[in-house]
Amino acid sequence: MTKSYLVTGGTGFIGSALVRRLVKEGYQVRVLDNQSRGSAARLADITDELEFVSADIRDPEAVQKAAKGVDTVCHLAFVNGTEFFYSKPELVLDVGVKGMVNVIDACLKHDIGELVLASSSEVYQTPPTVPTDETVPLYIPDPWNPRYSYGGGKIISEIMALNYGRKHFERVLIFRPHNVYGPDMGWEHVIPQFVLRMKALCKEETNPIQFKIQGTGEETRSFVFIDDFIDGLMVVLEKGEHLGIYHIGTMEEIAIAQVAHLVGEYFGRQIEIVTGELAKGGTPRRCPDIGKLQALGYQPKYAFRDGLPIIAKWYDDNAHKAPST
Ligand SMILES: NC(=O)c1ccc[n+]([C@@H]2O[C@H](COP(=O)([O-])OP(=O)(O)OC[C@H]3O[C@@H](n4cnc5c(N)ncnc54)[C@H](O)[C@@H]3O)[C@@H](O)[C@H]2O)c1
């Protein structure tokens, strides 16, 4: 029989790309999302090929109903977007913790054998080693900083998945995405914000463009293009070990100043970086060690220089859709 999946957060950036791939590969897919951040429009062309449940992950009955009869639950519903970690920490935890409890209860009720959890690099925050593998300690540097509502919610989710998993599931898999980017990824992220700001600044005559950033610009991230990311996630689904944790990303470390220069290059403009304060709790350096997933066959294909113009074009073309602040 065809394997069936429930994808929570399935109209979000990553969720919709996962749903699309699962449908393409012939699986039965049900999506649960309240569309607070996601949009069913992302799946408009394949609505006939999936079931859609519009519900809040915090509603236990709705989650139980949606999970009934599936083989696997992929749990991605969460409040994502760094600015929300600071502005709505209690909502981040409410959705994170109640969502995880509801998902596990629904799996237990319906005897579902497989649970896949989307976690995050924020569980280890500022790691002792870079590139960072899956074995580093999980860590909250400052419980008074609201930013760590997100990392805290993900740590709770991982610990629940592992401990319930050991006892009640055939296979539990945890994946930690590391800075996934691509067209239509949402607006509250560094690349979309750089593109929109650069586009607006291009209308001014200043040359080079004075481009303000948070921090010195030497902070690094390793960005993974959405197509590569989904390839990695499919490898996890196919070959991941019970109670396995997998970093999905690339090991190409890019300085934030370089991101700004490449966005300038997309618009055909020279820029000069104007440095600023880093948000409290921001990480100076992030690069996953992806050796564990590479050993299972994962190999990202997009260099950042090749993926950046694709996303820059999408935000350039769709700038009119940006939410007004
Ligand atoms: N994008 C990244 O680089 C990244 C990095 C680390 C971890 N993650 C994790 O991966 C998962 C997917 O991230 P994304 O980038 O697609 O984010 P996203 O915001 O696009 O998707 C999250 C989805 O969850 C839904 N959701 C939020 N609250 C809900 C609720 N109360 N009930 C039901 N649905 C709700 C949203 O509507 C949205 O569709 C999340 O768990 C996120 O924390 C993403």
The ligand as an SDF file (V2000), in Angstrom:
LIG
                    3D

 44 48  0  0  0  0  0  0  0  0999 V2000
   13.4990   27.9420    7.0750 N   0  0  0  0  0  0  0  0  0  0  0  0
   14.5680   27.5980    7.7770 C   0  0  0  0  0  0  0  0  0  0  0  0
   15.7100   27.9090    7.4000 O   0  0  0  0  0  0  0  0  0  0  0  0
   14.4310   26.8110    9.0520 C   0  0  0  0  0  0  0  0  0  0  0  0
   15.5460   26.6950    9.8720 C   0  0  0  0  0  0  0  0  0  0  0  0
   15.4440   25.9470   11.0480 C   0  0  0  0  0  0  0  0  0  0  0  0
   14.2430   25.3170   11.3600 C   0  0  0  0  0  0  0  0  0  0  0  0
   13.1610   25.4570   10.5570 N   0  0  0  0  0  0  0  0  0  0  0  0
   11.9360   24.7730   10.9630 C   0  0  0  0  0  0  0  0  0  0  0  0
   11.3560   24.1100    9.8410 O   0  0  0  0  0  0  0  0  0  0  0  0
    9.9360   24.1680    9.9030 C   0  0  0  0  0  0  0  0  0  0  0  0
    9.3710   24.8400    8.6670 C   0  0  0  0  0  0  0  0  0  0  0  0
    9.9220   26.1510    8.5590 O   0  0  0  0  0  0  0  0  0  0  0  0
    9.5140   27.1510    7.3880 P   0  0  0  0  0  0  0  0  0  0  0  0
   10.7310   27.9160    7.0220 O   0  0  0  0  0  0  0  0  0  0  0  0
    8.7550   26.4170    6.3490 O   0  0  0  0  0  0  0  0  0  0  0  0
    8.5610   28.1500    8.1980 O   0  0  0  0  0  0  0  0  0  0  0  0
    7.1100   28.6840    7.7830 P   0  0  0  0  0  0  0  0  0  0  0  0
    6.7710   29.7600    8.7720 O   0  0  0  0  0  0  0  0  0  0  0  0
    7.0670   29.0270    6.3440 O   0  0  0  0  0  0  0  0  0  0  0  0
    6.2060   27.4060    8.0450 O   0  0  0  0  0  0  0  0  0  0  0  0
    5.6480   27.0910    9.2790 C   0  0  0  0  0  0  0  0  0  0  0  0
    4.1930   26.7250    9.0370 C   0  0  0  0  0  0  0  0  0  0  0  0
    3.5810   26.4390   10.3050 O   0  0  0  0  0  0  0  0  0  0  0  0
    2.2790   26.9900   10.2810 C   0  0  0  0  0  0  0  0  0  0  0  0
    1.8230   27.2560   11.6350 N   0  0  0  0  0  0  0  0  0  0  0  0
    2.2940   28.1870   12.5160 C   0  0  0  0  0  0  0  0  0  0  0  0
    1.5620   28.1770   13.6320 N   0  0  0  0  0  0  0  0  0  0  0  0
    0.6050   27.2270   13.4700 C   0  0  0  0  0  0  0  0  0  0  0  0
   -0.4530   26.7520   14.2670 C   0  0  0  0  0  0  0  0  0  0  0  0
   -0.6920   27.2980   15.4840 N   0  0  0  0  0  0  0  0  0  0  0  0
   -1.2410   25.7600   13.7880 N   0  0  0  0  0  0  0  0  0  0  0  0
   -1.0190   25.2290   12.5600 C   0  0  0  0  0  0  0  0  0  0  0  0
   -0.0400   25.6380   11.7520 N   0  0  0  0  0  0  0  0  0  0  0  0
    0.7630   26.6260   12.1990 C   0  0  0  0  0  0  0  0  0  0  0  0
    2.4120   28.2800    9.4880 C   0  0  0  0  0  0  0  0  0  0  0  0
    1.1790   28.7560    8.9670 O   0  0  0  0  0  0  0  0  0  0  0  0
    3.3930   27.8640    8.4060 C   0  0  0  0  0  0  0  0  0  0  0  0
    2.7400   27.3940    7.2510 O   0  0  0  0  0  0  0  0  0  0  0  0
    9.5950   24.9110   11.1960 C   0  0  0  0  0  0  0  0  0  0  0  0
    9.3940   23.9700   12.2180 O   0  0  0  0  0  0  0  0  0  0  0  0
   10.8460   25.7200   11.4620 C   0  0  0  0  0  0  0  0  0  0  0  0
   10.9760   26.0140   12.8250 O   0  0  0  0  0  0  0  0  0  0  0  0
   13.2310   26.2020    9.4080 C   0  0  0  0  0  0  0  0  0  0  0  0
  1  2  1  0
  2  3  2  0
  2  4  1  0
  4  5  1  0
  4 44  2  0
  5  6  2  0
  6  7  1  0
  7  8  2  0
  8  9  1  0
  8 44  1  0
  9 10  1  0
  9 42  1  0
 10 11  1  0
 11 12  1  0
 11 40  1  0
 12 13  1  0
 13 14  1  0
 14 15  2  0
 14 16  1  0
 14 17  1  0
 17 18  1  0
 18 19  2  0
 18 20  1  0
 18 21  1  0
 21 22  1  0
 22 23  1  0
 23 24  1  0
 23 38  1  0
 24 25  1  0
 25 26  1  0
 25 36  1  0
 26 27  1  0
 26 35  1  0
 27 28  2  0
 28 29  1  0
 29 30  1  0
 29 35  2  0
 30 31  1  0
 30 32  2  0
 32 33  1  0
 33 34  2  0
 34 35  1  0
 36 37  1  0
 36 38  1  0
 38 39  1  0
 40 41  1  0
 40 42  1  0
 42 43  1  0
M  CHG  2   8   1  16  -1
M  END
$$$$
